Amino acid sequence: MSNIDSSDVLTKTQFIMPITPRPSLCFTHGKGHYLFDQEGRAYLDMVQGWAVNALGHCPEVIQKVLNQQSATLINPGPAFYNAPMLNLAETLCENSVFDQAFFASSGAEANEGAIKLARKWGQKHKQGAFKIITFKQGFHGRTLATMSATGKAAFDPLFEPKVSGFSKVEFNNLNAVEAAIDTQTTAIMLELVQGEAGVIPADKSFAEGVAALCRKHNLLLIVDEVQTGIGRCGTLFAYTQYGIDPDILTLGKGLGGGVPISALLTKHSVSCFDYGDQGGTFNGNPLMCAVAEKVVSEVLSCGFLQQSQASGAYLKDALLGVSDQFSLGEVRGTGLLLAMDTQAISATSIYSGCLERGLILNAPNTKTLRFVPALNITPVEIDQAIEILGDTLCSLR
Ligand SMILES: Cc1ncc(COP(=O)(O)O)c(C=O)c1O
């Protein structure tokens, strides 16, 4: 399978722009819950491309759709309708509170669109209001506007001057949100679980309170479900678990099951772009839309989400056991978006120790491990992951 050997890997890495530390591995193929490197070594993958491969690596259903669609129509251009684009938009709208969709290629692009839509709506309906309230530690992407909206302190000094108009307030603090609202505010942009911050859920009363403030002050509620959407939290969308009614929703990651597609969903009352305001060469391309349509139909198929919820509960239980055994910290999250605090042991060392033993985990910071396996993971793989994690923790004690 591999067409590259270890010395080739070392030689060729110099041609890749170094934007993140990477181990000197090169993955050559993947199947289900496993990735394989250039030496043919298997790794159990509890990260799946950062919560992207909802159905695991290279599932047959996606291979089939890609084959069929690539032999039928890859891209007629964004200025024409195509069948997969229409079908996907209909499916997403019929299974949500939204009326219309715009498709892009990454979560950041969907959020950039949401920011633009909220500003356009403010211009048309709120005397030019343009400010958006976002949250400390929140994450919305790496374009200039989405980095400006992001509440990661490390982003603050970067790429100045940023896009203005974002007020960042404390998460789960409703008084802080109300205090930040002024006549120029057009929207509040919220993650229901702050994934990149280490899987920090919004309190239900906080999310309800934010929704109520939006109604009271005539603001748009933008919910960023790039990470939480498409079954990741055990339901198709996380907003339904909070009983709130967003005006704009963004999706990415799991929507494409590994291929690049994202979506911006909204209601008729909010949809106010004029021709030319929003677009992009790849928007709504049939190859990606056909895959996403298949992913959504698998996630909505009978028993899929129940099974995924059961696996999430099984993994959470197992992590509570590990935390107890090794005196680690809190285990939190919903569905298959879970995290465990590692207290005195560095999460980065656990990540490296697990990788050496053939387990891929993610450490969003030095004190937290995040678990975002494929939604169809079973107790068999979870037991294997817990065993490797336990061995690693023993070695670090
Ligand atoms: C909540 C949230 N929004 C936006 C993004 C950005 O998505 P992308 O990396 O596809 O641009 C991410 C990525 O981690 C995310 O977790």
The ligand as an SDF file (V2000), in Angstrom:
LIG
                    3D

 16 16  0  0  0  0  0  0  0  0999 V2000
  -16.3040   25.3560   16.6400 C   0  0  0  0  0  0  0  0  0  0  0  0
  -15.4000   25.4790   15.4530 C   0  0  0  0  0  0  0  0  0  0  0  0
  -15.6390   26.4360   14.5510 N   0  0  0  0  0  0  0  0  0  0  0  0
  -14.8600   26.5880   13.4680 C   0  0  0  0  0  0  0  0  0  0  0  0
  -13.7740   25.7760   13.2490 C   0  0  0  0  0  0  0  0  0  0  0  0
  -12.9110   25.9860   12.0310 C   0  0  0  0  0  0  0  0  0  0  0  0
  -13.1500   24.9700   11.1040 O   0  0  0  0  0  0  0  0  0  0  0  0
  -12.0960   24.7180    9.9330 P   0  0  0  0  0  0  0  0  0  0  0  0
  -10.8340   24.2590   10.5730 O   0  0  0  0  0  0  0  0  0  0  0  0
  -12.7500   23.6730    9.0680 O   0  0  0  0  0  0  0  0  0  0  0  0
  -11.9250   26.0130    9.2230 O   0  0  0  0  0  0  0  0  0  0  0  0
  -13.4850   24.7690   14.1650 C   0  0  0  0  0  0  0  0  0  0  0  0
  -12.3160   23.9040   13.9750 C   0  0  0  0  0  0  0  0  0  0  0  0
  -11.8210   23.2700   14.8780 O   0  0  0  0  0  0  0  0  0  0  0  0
  -14.3130   24.6160   15.3080 C   0  0  0  0  0  0  0  0  0  0  0  0
  -14.0770   23.6740   16.2250 O   0  0  0  0  0  0  0  0  0  0  0  0
  1  2  1  0
  2  3  1  0
  2 15  2  0
  3  4  2  0
  4  5  1  0
  5  6  1  0
  5 12  2  0
  6  7  1  0
  7  8  1  0
  8  9  2  0
  8 10  1  0
  8 11  1  0
 12 13  1  0
 12 15  1  0
 13 14  2  0
 15 16  1  0
M  END
$$$$
